[in-house]
Amino acid sequence: MHATEQYRRRAAEPAGNRRRHTTQRALGLVLNAMVLFSTRYMDAALTKLRADGF
């Protein structure tokens, strides 16, 4: 799908749909950030425990 066609489709959507899609994308971004943080935190914690002999 070309960018122009995507723009036309989005412009034709009601404002409520655009807001909902934007909100969904923002929530997805926040969720991804939380998962990344948790993964890195867990990795650091396990590395520390292994270094301490556990």
MOPAC internal coordinates of N, CA, C and O (Angstrom, degrees):
PM7 1SCF
backbone

  N    0.0000 0     0.00 0     0.00 0    0    0    0
  C    1.4558 1     0.00 0     0.00 0    1    0    0
  C    1.5306 1   107.71 1     0.00 0    2    1    0
  O    1.2310 1   121.09 1   -46.53 1    3    2    1
  N    1.2852 1   115.53 1   133.47 1    3    2    1
  C    1.4598 1   120.36 1  -179.04 1    5    3    2
  C    1.5232 1   111.18 1   -78.50 1    6    5    3
  O    1.2310 1   121.06 1   -24.95 1    7    6    5
  N    1.3104 1   115.59 1   155.05 1    7    6    5
  C    1.4673 1   121.29 1  -178.72 1    9    7    6
  C    1.5209 1   111.23 1   -60.39 1   10    9    7
  O    1.2310 1   120.31 1   142.87 1   11   10    9
  N    1.3242 1   117.02 1   -37.13 1   11   10    9
  C    1.4661 1   120.12 1  -179.67 1   13   11   10
  C    1.5202 1   110.76 1   -64.14 1   14   13   11
  O    1.2310 1   120.81 1   138.56 1   15   14   13
  N    1.3247 1   116.05 1   -41.44 1   15   14   13
  C    1.4653 1   119.74 1   179.28 1   17   15   14
  C    1.5296 1   110.61 1   -66.31 1   18   17   15
  O    1.2310 1   120.11 1   140.58 1   19   18   17
  N    1.3283 1   117.40 1   -39.42 1   19   18   17
  C    1.4642 1   120.64 1   177.20 1   21   19   18
  C    1.5238 1   110.09 1   -62.22 1   22   21   19
  O    1.2310 1   120.56 1   138.07 1   23   22   21
  N    1.3306 1   116.53 1   -41.93 1   23   22   21
  C    1.4629 1   120.29 1   179.49 1   25   23   22
  C    1.5221 1   110.43 1   -62.27 1   26   25   23
  O    1.2310 1   120.09 1   136.04 1   27   26   25
  N    1.3070 1   117.44 1   -43.96 1   27   26   25
  C    1.4715 1   120.67 1   179.65 1   29   27   26
  C    1.5180 1   111.07 1   -62.02 1   30   29   27
  O    1.2310 1   120.38 1   136.84 1   31   30   29
  N    1.3179 1   116.88 1   -43.16 1   31   30   29
  C    1.4660 1   119.66 1   179.81 1   33   31   30
  C    1.5287 1   111.41 1   -63.38 1   34   33   31
  O    1.2310 1   120.72 1   136.79 1   35   34   33
  N    1.3336 1   116.24 1   -43.21 1   35   34   33
  C    1.4645 1   119.54 1   179.10 1   37   35   34
  C    1.5144 1   111.33 1   -65.58 1   38   37   35
  O    1.2310 1   120.20 1   141.44 1   39   38   37
  N    1.3129 1   117.22 1   -38.56 1   39   38   37
  C    1.4645 1   120.83 1  -179.73 1   41   39   38
  C    1.5198 1   110.73 1   -66.11 1   42   41   39
  O    1.2310 1   120.24 1   150.89 1   43   42   41
  N    1.3221 1   117.15 1   -29.11 1   43   42   41
  C    1.4613 1   121.08 1  -178.85 1   45   43   42
  C    1.5336 1   112.41 1   -82.57 1   46   45   43
  O    1.2310 1   119.71 1   165.06 1   47   46   45
  N    1.3229 1   118.16 1   -14.94 1   47   46   45
  C    1.4638 1   121.29 1   179.81 1   49   47   46
  C    1.5297 1   110.82 1   -71.25 1   50   49   47
  O    1.2310 1   120.47 1   -32.06 1   51   50   49
  N    1.3193 1   116.70 1   147.94 1   51   50   49
  C    1.4681 1   118.85 1   172.33 1   53   51   50
  C    1.5306 1   110.15 1   -63.65 1   54   53   51
  O    1.2310 1   120.57 1   -26.85 1   55   54   53
  N    1.3038 1   116.51 1   153.15 1   55   54   53
  C    1.4720 1   121.84 1  -176.94 1   57   55   54
  C    1.5275 1   111.80 1   -59.05 1   58   57   55
  O    1.2310 1   119.89 1   144.10 1   59   58   57
  N    1.3201 1   117.81 1   -35.90 1   59   58   57
  C    1.4647 1   121.43 1   179.78 1   61   59   58
  C    1.5210 1   111.99 1   -61.08 1   62   61   59
  O    1.2310 1   120.46 1   140.38 1   63   62   61
  N    1.3287 1   116.72 1   -39.62 1   63   62   61
  C    1.4669 1   120.15 1   177.95 1   65   63   62
  C    1.5150 1   111.23 1   -65.78 1   66   65   63
  O    1.2310 1   120.57 1   139.18 1   67   66   65
  N    1.3308 1   116.52 1   -40.82 1   67   66   65
  C    1.4656 1   119.76 1   179.38 1   69   67   66
  C    1.5299 1   110.07 1   -63.60 1   70   69   67
  O    1.2310 1   120.65 1   138.53 1   71   70   69
  N    1.3290 1   116.36 1   -41.47 1   71   70   69
  C    1.4673 1   119.75 1   178.63 1   73   71   70
  C    1.5225 1   111.06 1   -63.47 1   74   73   71
  O    1.2310 1   120.90 1   138.03 1   75   74   73
  N    1.3220 1   115.89 1   -41.97 1   75   74   73
  C    1.4629 1   120.14 1  -179.26 1   77   75   74
  C    1.5275 1   110.21 1   -63.25 1   78   77   75
  O    1.2310 1   120.09 1   136.62 1   79   78   77
  N    1.3283 1   117.43 1   -43.38 1   79   78   77
  C    1.4654 1   120.77 1   179.20 1   81   79   78
  C    1.5292 1   110.63 1   -64.33 1   82   81   79
  O    1.2310 1   120.67 1   139.36 1   83   82   81
  N    1.3272 1   116.32 1   -40.64 1   83   82   81
  C    1.4616 1   120.00 1   178.70 1   85   83   82
  C    1.5184 1   110.51 1   -64.23 1   86   85   83
  O    1.2310 1   120.59 1   138.15 1   87   86   85
  N    1.3242 1   116.48 1   -41.85 1   87   86   85
  C    1.4637 1   121.04 1   178.60 1   89   87   86
  C    1.5225 1   110.70 1   -63.88 1   90   89   87
  O    1.2310 1   120.50 1   138.04 1   91   90   89
  N    1.3249 1   116.66 1   -41.96 1   91   90   89
  C    1.4600 1   120.35 1   179.06 1   93   91   90
  C    1.5261 1   110.98 1   -62.70 1   94   93   91
  O    1.2310 1   120.62 1   138.17 1   95   94   93
  N    1.3209 1   116.42 1   -41.83 1   95   94   93
  C    1.4669 1   119.41 1   178.56 1   97   95   94
  C    1.5266 1   110.89 1   -64.38 1   98   97   95
  O    1.2310 1   120.71 1   138.46 1   99   98   97
  N    1.3357 1   116.24 1   -41.54 1   99   98   97
  C    1.4653 1   119.88 1  -179.97 1  101   99   98
  C    1.5271 1   110.36 1   -64.44 1  102  101   99
  O    1.2310 1   120.18 1   137.57 1  103  102  101
  N    1.3211 1   117.27 1   -42.43 1  103  102  101
  C    1.4640 1   120.19 1   178.86 1  105  103  102
  C    1.5194 1   111.02 1   -65.14 1  106  105  103
  O    1.2310 1   120.43 1   142.28 1  107  106  105
  N    1.3205 1   116.79 1   -37.72 1  107  106  105
  C    1.4587 1   120.87 1   176.56 1  109  107  106
  C    1.5142 1   111.40 1   -62.27 1  110  109  107
  O    1.2310 1   120.82 1   138.27 1  111  110  109
  N    1.3276 1   116.04 1   -41.73 1  111  110  109
  C    1.4627 1   120.54 1   178.24 1  113  111  110
  C    1.5214 1   111.01 1   -63.53 1  114  113  111
  O    1.2310 1   120.24 1   136.71 1  115  114  113
  N    1.3280 1   117.15 1   -43.29 1  115  114  113
  C    1.4695 1   121.27 1   178.84 1  117  115  114
  C    1.5321 1   110.12 1   -63.76 1  118  117  115
  O    1.2310 1   120.45 1   136.76 1  119  118  117
  N    1.3066 1   116.75 1   -43.24 1  119  118  117
  C    1.4684 1   120.32 1   179.14 1  121  119  118
  C    1.5238 1   110.76 1   -62.15 1  122  121  119
  O    1.2310 1   120.46 1   136.15 1  123  122  121
  N    1.3261 1   116.73 1   -43.85 1  123  122  121
  C    1.4675 1   120.01 1   178.26 1  125  123  122
  C    1.5258 1   111.34 1   -61.29 1  126  125  123
  O    1.2310 1   120.43 1   139.40 1  127  126  125
  N    1.3192 1   116.79 1   -40.60 1  127  126  125
  C    1.4682 1   120.68 1   178.99 1  129  127  126
  C    1.5305 1   110.59 1   -64.30 1  130  129  127
  O    1.2310 1   120.41 1   139.36 1  131  130  129
  N    1.3247 1   116.83 1   -40.64 1  131  130  129
  C    1.4650 1   120.35 1   179.69 1  133  131  130
  C    1.5256 1   111.24 1   -65.42 1  134  133  131
  O    1.2310 1   120.45 1   138.48 1  135  134  133
  N    1.3148 1   116.75 1   -41.52 1  135  134  133
  C    1.4657 1   120.54 1   179.20 1  137  135  134
  C    1.5237 1   110.09 1   -65.19 1  138  137  135
  O    1.2310 1   120.50 1   136.90 1  139  138  137
  N    1.3263 1   116.66 1   -43.10 1  139  138  137
  C    1.4640 1   120.14 1   178.84 1  141  139  138
  C    1.5254 1   110.88 1   -61.78 1  142  141  139
  O    1.2310 1   120.34 1   134.16 1  143  142  141
  N    1.3347 1   116.95 1   -45.84 1  143  142  141
  C    1.4616 1   120.82 1   178.76 1  145  143  142
  C    1.5221 1   110.76 1   -60.18 1  146  145  143
  O    1.2310 1   120.58 1   133.35 1  147  146  145
  N    1.3230 1   116.50 1   -46.65 1  147  146  145
  C    1.4694 1   120.74 1  -178.68 1  149  147  146
  C    1.5240 1   111.07 1   -62.05 1  150  149  147
  O    1.2310 1   120.55 1   139.14 1  151  150  149
  N    1.3192 1   116.55 1   -40.86 1  151  150  149
  C    1.4587 1   120.90 1  -179.70 1  153  151  150
  C    1.5215 1   110.62 1   -64.39 1  154  153  151
  O    1.2310 1   120.58 1   133.82 1  155  154  153
  N    1.3185 1   116.51 1   -46.18 1  155  154  153
  C    1.4686 1   119.78 1  -179.78 1  157  155  154
  C    1.5296 1   111.52 1   -67.32 1  158  157  155
  O    1.2310 1   120.42 1   141.25 1  159  158  157
  N    1.3276 1   116.81 1   -38.75 1  159  158  157
  C    1.4645 1   120.94 1   178.62 1  161  159  158
  C    1.5271 1   110.05 1   -63.81 1  162  161  159
  O    1.2310 1   120.67 1   135.38 1  163  162  161
  N    1.3255 1   116.33 1   -44.62 1  163  162  161
  C    1.4666 1   120.81 1  -179.87 1  165  163  162
  C    1.5244 1   110.07 1   -64.36 1  166  165  163
  O    1.2310 1   119.94 1   139.89 1  167  166  165
  N    1.3214 1   117.72 1   -40.11 1  167  166  165
  C    1.4617 1   121.13 1   178.20 1  169  167  166
  C    1.5317 1   110.68 1   -62.50 1  170  169  167
  O    1.2310 1   120.47 1   135.64 1  171  170  169
  N    1.3234 1   116.70 1   -44.36 1  171  170  169
  C    1.4630 1   120.75 1   179.26 1  173  171  170
  C    1.5280 1   110.81 1   -63.95 1  174  173  171
  O    1.2310 1   120.28 1   139.30 1  175  174  173
  N    1.3142 1   117.08 1   -40.70 1  175  174  173
  C    1.4661 1   121.20 1   179.97 1  177  175  174
  C    1.5270 1   110.55 1   -65.05 1  178  177  175
  O    1.2310 1   120.42 1   135.96 1  179  178  177
  N    1.3279 1   116.81 1   -44.04 1  179  178  177
  C    1.4681 1   120.18 1   179.80 1  181  179  178
  C    1.5265 1   111.27 1   -66.92 1  182  181  179
  O    1.2310 1   120.33 1   140.49 1  183  182  181
  N    1.3111 1   116.98 1   -39.51 1  183  182  181
  C    1.4683 1   120.64 1   177.02 1  185  183  182
  C    1.5234 1   110.56 1   -60.35 1  186  185  183
  O    1.2310 1   120.31 1   136.38 1  187  186  185
  N    1.3182 1   117.01 1   -43.62 1  187  186  185
  C    1.4729 1   121.73 1   179.21 1  189  187  186
  C    1.5284 1   110.57 1   -64.10 1  190  189  187
  O    1.2310 1   120.46 1   135.67 1  191  190  189
  N    1.3248 1   116.72 1   -44.33 1  191  190  189
  C    1.4648 1   120.03 1   179.52 1  193  191  190
  C    1.5259 1   111.33 1   -62.55 1  194  193  191
  O    1.2310 1   120.84 1   137.68 1  195  194  193
  N    1.3260 1   116.00 1   -42.32 1  195  194  193
  C    1.4718 1   119.54 1   178.86 1  197  195  194
  C    1.5325 1   110.71 1   -64.24 1  198  197  195
  O    1.2310 1   120.66 1   140.11 1  199  198  197
  N    1.3255 1   116.34 1   -39.89 1  199  198  197
  C    1.4618 1   120.19 1   179.08 1  201  199  198
  C    1.5259 1   110.97 1   -65.34 1  202  201  199
  O    1.2310 1   120.33 1   148.54 1  203  202  201
  N    1.3305 1   116.98 1   -31.46 1  203  202  201
  C    1.4661 1   120.88 1   179.54 1  205  203  202
  C    1.5330 1   112.26 1   -83.81 1  206  205  203
  O    1.2310 1   120.02 1   179.29 1  207  206  205
  N    1.3341 1   117.56 1    -0.71 1  207  206  205
  C    1.4600 1   120.73 1   175.75 1  209  207  206
  C    1.5104 1   115.72 1    94.01 1  210  209  207
  O    1.2310 1   119.44 1  -166.50 1  211  210  209
  N    1.2899 1   118.68 1    13.50 1  211  210  209
  C    1.4774 1   120.54 1   178.98 1  213  211  210
  C    1.4947 1   111.25 1   -91.49 1  214  213  211
  O    1.2310 1   120.10 1   180.00 1  215  214  213

